[in-house]
Amino acid sequence: MMSLRPTPAKKVIKDVTKMGFKVVRQRGSHVMMKHPDGRITVIPVHP
């Protein structure tokens, strides 16, 4: 069975930005990102 490693939030935000998402807002430790076609994703930023 394959185990997944945690990915740093900075790398996730960088990769998702390359896909066309933009940071809409940050509330506490969560960054909300939105794509021009309407998709939304929330990325938790924890140490």
PQR file with spaces between the fields and no chain letter, atoms N, CA, C, O and H, PARSE charges and radii, in Angstrom:
ATOM       1  N    MET     1       0.841   -1.181    0.000 -0.4000 1.5000
ATOM       2  CA   MET     1       0.000    0.000    0.000 -0.0000 2.0000
ATOM       3  C    MET     1       0.891    1.251    0.000  0.5500 1.7000
ATOM       4  O    MET     1       1.892    1.309    0.713 -0.5500 1.4000
ATOM       5  N    MET     2       0.517    2.231   -0.795 -0.4000 1.5000
ATOM       6  CA   MET     2       1.310    3.460   -0.909 -0.0000 2.0000
ATOM       7  C    MET     2       0.856    4.488    0.129  0.5500 1.7000
ATOM       8  O    MET     2      -0.339    4.677    0.356 -0.5500 1.4000
ATOM       9  H    MET     2      -0.297    2.184   -1.374  0.4000 1.0000
ATOM      10  N    SER     3       1.826    5.140    0.747 -0.4000 1.5000
ATOM      11  CA   SER     3       1.529    6.159    1.735 -0.0000 2.0000
ATOM      12  C    SER     3       1.773    7.541    1.132  0.5500 1.7000
ATOM      13  O    SER     3       2.783    7.753    0.460 -0.5500 1.4000
ATOM      14  H    SER     3       2.797    4.986    0.562  0.4000 1.0000
ATOM      15  N    LEU     4       0.872    8.468    1.363 -0.4000 1.5000
ATOM      16  CA   LEU     4       1.026    9.828    0.860 -0.0000 2.0000
ATOM      17  C    LEU     4       1.677   10.703    1.918  0.5500 1.7000
ATOM      18  O    LEU     4       1.346   10.616    3.100 -0.5500 1.4000
ATOM      19  H    LEU     4       0.052    8.296    1.909  0.4000 1.0000
ATOM      20  N    ARG     5       2.606   11.546    1.483 -0.4000 1.5000
ATOM      21  CA   ARG     5       3.267   12.468    2.393 -0.0000 2.0000
ATOM      22  C    ARG     5       2.545   13.811    2.367  0.5500 1.7000
ATOM      23  O    ARG     5       1.994   14.198    1.336 -0.5500 1.4000
ATOM      24  H    ARG     5       2.875   11.616    0.522  0.4000 1.0000
ATOM      25  N    PRO     6       2.544   14.519    3.485 -0.5600 1.5000
ATOM      26  CA   PRO     6       1.960   15.866    3.485  0.2800 2.0000
ATOM      27  C    PRO     6       2.760   16.790    2.559  0.5500 1.7000
ATOM      28  O    PRO     6       3.987   16.710    2.496 -0.5500 1.4000
ATOM      29  N    THR     7       2.060   17.651    1.855 -0.4000 1.5000
ATOM      30  CA   THR     7       2.696   18.612    0.961 -0.0000 2.0000
ATOM      31  C    THR     7       2.614   19.989    1.597  0.5500 1.7000
ATOM      32  O    THR     7       1.547   20.375    2.072 -0.5500 1.4000
ATOM      33  H    THR     7       1.064   17.716    1.906  0.4000 1.0000
ATOM      34  N    PRO     8       3.708   20.742    1.620 -0.5600 1.5000
ATOM      35  CA   PRO     8       3.681   22.078    2.219  0.2800 2.0000
ATOM      36  C    PRO     8       2.654   22.984    1.517  0.5500 1.7000
ATOM      37  O    PRO     8       2.502   22.934    0.296 -0.5500 1.4000
ATOM      38  N    ALA     9       1.969   23.792    2.289 -0.4000 1.5000
ATOM      39  CA   ALA     9       0.919   24.664    1.752 -0.0000 2.0000
ATOM      40  C    ALA     9       1.469   25.625    0.698  0.5500 1.7000
ATOM      41  O    ALA     9       0.788   25.910   -0.287 -0.5500 1.4000
ATOM      42  H    ALA     9       2.093   23.832    3.280  0.4000 1.0000
ATOM      43  N    LYS    10       2.685   26.124    0.890 -0.4000 1.5000
ATOM      44  CA   LYS    10       3.266   27.054   -0.092 -0.0000 2.0000
ATOM      45  C    LYS    10       3.369   26.399   -1.471  0.5500 1.7000
ATOM      46  O    LYS    10       3.094   27.041   -2.485 -0.5500 1.4000
ATOM      47  H    LYS    10       3.238   25.892    1.690  0.4000 1.0000
ATOM      48  N    LYS    11       3.763   25.124   -1.511 -0.4000 1.5000
ATOM      49  CA   LYS    11       3.893   24.419   -2.779 -0.0000 2.0000
ATOM      50  C    LYS    11       2.512   24.194   -3.400  0.5500 1.7000
ATOM      51  O    LYS    11       2.348   24.343   -4.611 -0.5500 1.4000
ATOM      52  H    LYS    11       3.987   24.603   -0.687  0.4000 1.0000
ATOM      53  N    VAL    12       1.530   23.839   -2.589 -0.4000 1.5000
ATOM      54  CA   VAL    12       0.176   23.623   -3.105 -0.0000 2.0000
ATOM      55  C    VAL    12      -0.367   24.923   -3.700  0.5500 1.7000
ATOM      56  O    VAL    12      -0.935   24.917   -4.792 -0.5500 1.4000
ATOM      57  H    VAL    12       1.663   23.718   -1.605  0.4000 1.0000
ATOM      58  N    ILE    13      -0.195   26.030   -2.986 -0.4000 1.5000
ATOM      59  CA   ILE    13      -0.687   27.324   -3.471 -0.0000 2.0000
ATOM      60  C    ILE    13       0.017   27.695   -4.775  0.5500 1.7000
ATOM      61  O    ILE    13      -0.620   28.190   -5.705 -0.5500 1.4000
ATOM      62  H    ILE    13       0.266   26.034   -2.099  0.4000 1.0000
ATOM      63  N    LYS    14       1.326   27.459   -4.848 -0.4000 1.5000
ATOM      64  CA   LYS    14       2.093   27.762   -6.059 -0.0000 2.0000
ATOM      65  C    LYS    14       1.585   26.934   -7.242  0.5500 1.7000
ATOM      66  O    LYS    14       1.393   27.466   -8.335 -0.5500 1.4000
ATOM      67  H    LYS    14       1.843   27.057   -4.093  0.4000 1.0000
ATOM      68  N    ASP    15       1.371   25.643   -7.026 -0.4000 1.5000
ATOM      69  CA   ASP    15       0.912   24.753   -8.096 -0.0000 2.0000
ATOM      70  C    ASP    15      -0.509   25.084   -8.540  0.5500 1.7000
ATOM      71  O    ASP    15      -0.809   25.073   -9.734 -0.5500 1.4000
ATOM      72  H    ASP    15       1.528   25.211   -6.137  0.4000 1.0000
ATOM      73  N    VAL    16      -1.379   25.377   -7.584 -0.4000 1.5000
ATOM      74  CA   VAL    16      -2.768   25.690   -7.913 -0.0000 2.0000
ATOM      75  C    VAL    16      -2.848   27.034   -8.643  0.5500 1.7000
ATOM      76  O    VAL    16      -3.706   27.219   -9.506 -0.5500 1.4000
ATOM      77  H    VAL    16      -1.136   25.386   -6.614  0.4000 1.0000
ATOM      78  N    THR    17      -1.955   27.973   -8.301 -0.4000 1.5000
ATOM      79  CA   THR    17      -1.899   29.258   -8.994 -0.0000 2.0000
ATOM      80  C    THR    17      -1.513   29.058  -10.457  0.5500 1.7000
ATOM      81  O    THR    17      -2.042   29.735  -11.339 -0.5500 1.4000
ATOM      82  H    THR    17      -1.258   27.822   -7.600  0.4000 1.0000
ATOM      83  N    LYS    18      -0.591   28.130  -10.715 -0.4000 1.5000
ATOM      84  CA   LYS    18      -0.190   27.826  -12.090 -0.0000 2.0000
ATOM      85  C    LYS    18      -1.369   27.272  -12.898  0.5500 1.7000
ATOM      86  O    LYS    18      -1.400   27.400  -14.122 -0.5500 1.4000
ATOM      87  H    LYS    18      -0.161   27.580   -9.999  0.4000 1.0000
ATOM      88  N    MET    19      -2.335   26.658  -12.211 -0.4000 1.5000
ATOM      89  CA   MET    19      -3.518   26.108  -12.888 -0.0000 2.0000
ATOM      90  C    MET    19      -4.577   27.172  -13.153  0.5500 1.7000
ATOM      91  O    MET    19      -5.610   26.882  -13.756 -0.5500 1.4000
ATOM      92  H    MET    19      -2.310   26.555  -11.217  0.4000 1.0000
ATOM      93  N    GLY    20      -4.324   28.415  -12.702 -0.4000 1.5000
ATOM      94  CA   GLY    20      -5.244   29.499  -12.995 -0.0000 2.0000
ATOM      95  C    GLY    20      -6.042   30.013  -11.810  0.5500 1.7000
ATOM      96  O    GLY    20      -6.828   30.949  -11.960 -0.5500 1.4000
ATOM      97  H    GLY    20      -3.484   28.651  -12.212  0.4000 1.0000
ATOM      98  N    PHE    21      -5.859   29.424  -10.639 -0.4000 1.5000
ATOM      99  CA   PHE    21      -6.583   29.884   -9.453 -0.0000 2.0000
ATOM     100  C    PHE    21      -5.937   31.151   -8.914  0.5500 1.7000
ATOM     101  O    PHE    21      -4.735   31.359   -9.081 -0.5500 1.4000
ATOM     102  H    PHE    21      -5.221   28.664  -10.518  0.4000 1.0000
ATOM     103  N    LYS    22      -6.720   31.985   -8.278 -0.4000 1.5000
ATOM     104  CA   LYS    22      -6.210   33.202   -7.639 -0.0000 2.0000
ATOM     105  C    LYS    22      -6.701   33.234   -6.195  0.5500 1.7000
ATOM     106  O    LYS    22      -7.800   32.774   -5.886 -0.5500 1.4000
ATOM     107  H    LYS    22      -7.697   31.816   -8.143  0.4000 1.0000
ATOM     108  N    VAL    23      -5.861   33.788   -5.316 -0.4000 1.5000
ATOM     109  CA   VAL    23      -6.230   33.902   -3.902 -0.0000 2.0000
ATOM     110  C    VAL    23      -7.354   34.921   -3.774  0.5500 1.7000
ATOM     111  O    VAL    23      -7.212   36.070   -4.192 -0.5500 1.4000
ATOM     112  H    VAL    23      -4.968   34.161   -5.567  0.4000 1.0000
ATOM     113  N    VAL    24      -8.467   34.492   -3.196 -0.4000 1.5000
ATOM     114  CA   VAL    24      -9.610   35.374   -3.000 -0.0000 2.0000
ATOM     115  C    VAL    24      -9.509   36.021   -1.623  0.5500 1.7000
ATOM     116  O    VAL    24      -9.677   37.232   -1.477 -0.5500 1.4000
ATOM     117  H    VAL    24      -8.582   33.559   -2.857  0.4000 1.0000
ATOM     118  N    ARG    25      -9.232   35.195   -0.618 -0.4000 1.5000
ATOM     119  CA   ARG    25      -9.098   35.723    0.738 -0.0000 2.0000
ATOM     120  C    ARG    25      -8.424   34.699    1.616  0.5500 1.7000
ATOM     121  O    ARG    25      -8.301   33.529    1.252 -0.5500 1.4000
ATOM     122  H    ARG    25      -9.096   34.212   -0.737  0.4000 1.0000
ATOM     123  N    GLN    26      -7.986   35.150    2.782 -0.4000 1.5000
ATOM     124  CA   GLN    26      -7.430   34.259    3.782 -0.0000 2.0000
ATOM     125  C    GLN    26      -8.116   34.573    5.100  0.5500 1.7000
ATOM     126  O    GLN    26      -8.204   35.727    5.519 -0.5500 1.4000
ATOM     127  H    GLN    26      -8.086   36.100    3.078  0.4000 1.0000
ATOM     128  N    ARG    27      -8.596   33.529    5.734 -0.4000 1.5000
ATOM     129  CA   ARG    27      -9.249   33.698    7.026 -0.0000 2.0000
ATOM     130  C    ARG    27      -8.576   32.743    8.002  0.5500 1.7000
ATOM     131  O    ARG    27      -8.735   31.526    7.913 -0.5500 1.4000
ATOM     132  H    ARG    27      -8.525   32.591    5.393  0.4000 1.0000
ATOM     133  N    GLY    28      -7.837   33.308    8.916 -0.4000 1.5000
ATOM     134  CA   GLY    28      -7.094   32.473    9.848 -0.0000 2.0000
ATOM     135  C    GLY    28      -6.042   31.672    9.116  0.5500 1.7000
ATOM     136  O    GLY    28      -5.174   32.232    8.446 -0.5500 1.4000
ATOM     137  H    GLY    28      -7.709   34.297    8.988  0.4000 1.0000
ATOM     138  N    SER    29      -6.120   30.346    9.247 -0.4000 1.5000
ATOM     139  CA   SER    29      -5.108   29.494    8.632 -0.0000 2.0000
ATOM     140  C    SER    29      -5.624   28.816    7.358  0.5500 1.7000
ATOM     141  O    SER    29      -5.098   27.777    6.959 -0.5500 1.4000
ATOM     142  H    SER    29      -6.825   29.890    9.792  0.4000 1.0000
ATOM     143  N    HIS    30      -6.632   29.382    6.725 -0.4000 1.5000
ATOM     144  CA   HIS    30      -7.181   28.809    5.499 -0.0000 2.0000
ATOM     145  C    HIS    30      -7.173   29.843    4.369  0.5500 1.7000
ATOM     146  O    HIS    30      -7.632   30.972    4.545 -0.5500 1.4000
ATOM     147  H    HIS    30      -7.059   30.226    7.049  0.4000 1.0000
ATOM     148  N    VAL    31      -6.648   29.444    3.215 -0.4000 1.5000
ATOM     149  CA   VAL    31      -6.596   30.320    2.045 -0.0000 2.0000
ATOM     150  C    VAL    31      -7.673   29.854    1.067  0.5500 1.7000
ATOM     151  O    VAL    31      -7.702   28.684    0.686 -0.5500 1.4000
ATOM     152  H    VAL    31      -6.275   28.527    3.073  0.4000 1.0000
ATOM     153  N    MET    32      -8.546   30.755    0.665 -0.4000 1.5000
ATOM     154  CA   MET    32      -9.588   30.427   -0.303 -0.0000 2.0000
ATOM     155  C    MET    32      -9.127   30.904   -1.673  0.5500 1.7000
ATOM     156  O    MET    32      -8.742   32.060   -1.847 -0.5500 1.4000
ATOM     157  H    MET    32      -8.523   31.706    0.974  0.4000 1.0000
ATOM     158  N    MET    33      -9.174   29.985   -2.651 -0.4000 1.5000
ATOM     159  CA   MET    33      -8.737   30.308   -4.004 -0.0000 2.0000
ATOM     160  C    MET    33      -9.874   30.029   -4.979  0.5500 1.7000
ATOM     161  O    MET    33     -10.656   29.097   -4.788 -0.5500 1.4000
ATOM     162  H    MET    33      -9.487   29.046   -2.510  0.4000 1.0000
ATOM     163  N    LYS    34      -9.958   30.847   -6.029 -0.4000 1.5000
ATOM     164  CA   LYS    34     -11.043   30.720   -6.989 -0.0000 2.0000
ATOM     165  C    LYS    34     -10.492   30.732   -8.410  0.5500 1.7000
ATOM     166  O    LYS    34      -9.551   31.465   -8.717 -0.5500 1.4000
ATOM     167  H    LYS    34      -9.322   31.603   -6.184  0.4000 1.0000
ATOM     168  N    HIS    35     -11.081   29.921   -9.262 -0.4000 1.5000
ATOM     169  CA   HIS    35     -10.708   29.836  -10.675 -0.0000 2.0000
ATOM     170  C    HIS    35     -11.707   30.670  -11.467  0.5500 1.7000
ATOM     171  O    HIS    35     -12.865   30.776  -11.063 -0.5500 1.4000
ATOM     172  H    HIS    35     -11.844   29.325   -9.012  0.4000 1.0000
ATOM     173  N    PRO    36     -11.288   31.268  -12.590 -0.5600 1.5000
ATOM     174  CA   PRO    36     -12.221   32.080  -13.386  0.2800 2.0000
ATOM     175  C    PRO    36     -13.480   31.331  -13.835  0.5500 1.7000
ATOM     176  O    PRO    36     -14.508   31.958  -14.090 -0.5500 1.4000
ATOM     177  N    ASP    37     -13.414   29.997  -13.936 -0.4000 1.5000
ATOM     178  CA   ASP    37     -14.599   29.235  -14.358 -0.0000 2.0000
ATOM     179  C    ASP    37     -15.555   28.942  -13.203  0.5500 1.7000
ATOM     180  O    ASP    37     -16.588   28.304  -13.403 -0.5500 1.4000
ATOM     181  H    ASP    37     -12.579   29.487  -13.729  0.4000 1.0000
ATOM     182  N    GLY    38     -15.214   29.410  -11.981 -0.4000 1.5000
ATOM     183  CA   GLY    38     -16.124   29.282  -10.851 -0.0000 2.0000
ATOM     184  C    GLY    38     -15.712   28.272   -9.795  0.5500 1.7000
ATOM     185  O    GLY    38     -16.280   28.257   -8.703 -0.5500 1.4000
ATOM     186  H    GLY    38     -14.374   29.928  -11.818  0.4000 1.0000
ATOM     187  N    ARG    39     -14.738   27.432  -10.098 -0.4000 1.5000
ATOM     188  CA   ARG    39     -14.301   26.450   -9.097 -0.0000 2.0000
ATOM     189  C    ARG    39     -13.642   27.155   -7.918  0.5500 1.7000
ATOM     190  O    ARG    39     -12.967   28.170   -8.088 -0.5500 1.4000
ATOM     191  H    ARG    39     -14.276   27.445  -10.985  0.4000 1.0000
ATOM     192  N    ILE    40     -13.844   26.609   -6.725 -0.4000 1.5000
ATOM     193  CA   ILE    40     -13.276   27.175   -5.504 -0.0000 2.0000
ATOM     194  C    ILE    40     -12.579   26.058   -4.742  0.5500 1.7000
ATOM     195  O    ILE    40     -13.068   24.929   -4.695 -0.5500 1.4000
ATOM     196  H    ILE    40     -14.393   25.785   -6.587  0.4000 1.0000
ATOM     197  N    THR    41     -11.443   26.377   -4.150 -0.4000 1.5000
ATOM     198  CA   THR    41     -10.762   25.420   -3.284 -0.0000 2.0000
ATOM     199  C    THR    41     -10.245   26.139   -2.047  0.5500 1.7000
ATOM     200  O    THR    41      -9.904   27.321   -2.096 -0.5500 1.4000
ATOM     201  H    THR    41     -11.047   27.294   -4.188  0.4000 1.0000
ATOM     202  N    VAL    42     -10.192   25.415   -0.949 -0.4000 1.5000
ATOM     203  CA   VAL    42      -9.680   25.971    0.306 -0.0000 2.0000
ATOM     204  C    VAL    42      -8.447   25.172    0.692  0.5500 1.7000
ATOM     205  O    VAL    42      -8.477   23.941    0.721 -0.5500 1.4000
ATOM     206  H    VAL    42     -10.469   24.455   -0.910  0.4000 1.0000
ATOM     207  N    ILE    43      -7.370   25.871    0.986 -0.4000 1.5000
ATOM     208  CA   ILE    43      -6.109   25.230    1.348 -0.0000 2.0000
ATOM     209  C    ILE    43      -5.778   25.593    2.794  0.5500 1.7000
ATOM     210  O    ILE    43      -5.598   26.768    3.112 -0.5500 1.4000
ATOM     211  H    ILE    43      -7.346   26.870    0.963  0.4000 1.0000
ATOM     212  N    PRO    44      -5.697   24.585    3.677 -0.5600 1.5000
ATOM     213  CA   PRO    44      -5.308   24.853    5.062  0.2800 2.0000
ATOM     214  C    PRO    44      -3.803   25.111    5.141  0.5500 1.7000
ATOM     215  O    PRO    44      -3.013   24.362    4.566 -0.5500 1.4000
ATOM     216  N    VAL    45      -3.409   26.160    5.845 -0.4000 1.5000
ATOM     217  CA   VAL    45      -1.991   26.500    6.011 -0.0000 2.0000
ATOM     218  C    VAL    45      -1.641   26.263    7.468  0.5500 1.7000
ATOM     219  O    VAL    45      -1.921   27.087    8.338 -0.5500 1.4000
ATOM     220  H    VAL    45      -4.050   26.768    6.312  0.4000 1.0000
ATOM     221  N    HIS    46      -1.007   25.088    7.718 -0.4000 1.5000
ATOM     222  CA   HIS    46      -0.615   24.718    9.067 -0.0000 2.0000
ATOM     223  C    HIS    46       0.858   24.354    9.073  0.5500 1.7000
ATOM     224  O    HIS    46       1.363   23.850    8.070 -0.5500 1.4000
ATOM     225  H    HIS    46      -0.780   24.418    7.011  0.4000 1.0000
ATOM     226  N    PRO    47       1.565   24.594   10.171 -0.5600 1.5000
ATOM     227  CA   PRO    47       2.993   24.261   10.231  0.2800 2.0000
ATOM     228  C    PRO    47       3.226   22.746   10.240  0.5500 1.7000
ATOM     229  O    PRO    47       4.371   22.298   10.288 -0.5500 1.4000
